[in-house]
Amino acid sequence: MDAGLSVVPAEKSIKEVSVALPSWNLLFEHDEEGKPISGNVESLIEAGSKGYPIKIRIHQPDSTIQVMEAQWLLGVNLSEDFSL
């Protein structure tokens, strides 16, 4: 190795580490027009009102995906088809 660096074997495999990492469940998904695809908005509202962390996943037109944590949640009365 260069500059006196040495290789130290990892104490855990990636599989062991992955099991210990937090997981999440998809509670609600909608299309570009707000029409539900899977889950239900009531589950999302319930999780938010109980203080669970909420993550948002956005599929961009260029095929990239953004994932972020919701910092603020606002309850909005939605019509039955979820259009605003």
N, C-alpha and C positions, 0 to 999 in steps of 0.2 A: 504494500500500500504506500501511497505517496504521503509525505510529510509526517511520517510516524503514526498514521491512522491505522487502527486495527478493526477487524470485523468481530462484532459481538452477536452471538445468536439470540434471536428473539425468544422471550420467555413464553409467549403465547402465540398460537397460530392465528391467522386472520379469522378463521371460523370461530375460535373461542372468543375473540374480541367482538365479533359481530353479534353473537348471542347476548353479550352484555350491554350492547348499545341500545338506547331508547328506540322504540318502534312507534309507528302511528297507524291509524286506521282511516281509510277514506270514508267520510261520513256523507258527503254530498258532492256531486259533480254535475255540471250543466254544460250545455253547448254554447256557441258564440252568441246565440239569441236568448240565453237564459232558460232554455227548456231543460228540465231534469234529464240526466242520462242514467245516473245510479245514485243509490242512497236516498236520504230524504233530508230536507232542510230542518225538520224538527230535531233530528239528531245533532245537527250542527249547532242549532240554537241552544239545545240542552247542554252540550259540551262547553260552549262558551259561557253560558250562565253559571255553570259549576266551576268555572275558573281553569278549565283544562287549556293548555297551550294549543293554539290553532295555527296550522300551517296552510299556506296558500300555494298551489302549484299552477303556473300559467304556461300553456303551450303557445309559443310564439309562431307567427306565420313562417319564419325562417327555419322552423323545426327545432329551435332551441327551447329548453325548458327552464323556467325560473321557479325556485322554491324559496319562500320567505315566511317568516313568522308574522302573524297579525299582531301589530302593536296596539291597535285600538279596534274595538268591535262596536258596531252601531246597529241596534235593532230597527228594522224597517218593516212596515206592513207591506207584504207583497201580495199581489193578486194571485189567484189560483194557478196561473201559468208561470208565475215567478218573473214576469216582465215588470219593469218599473214604470 
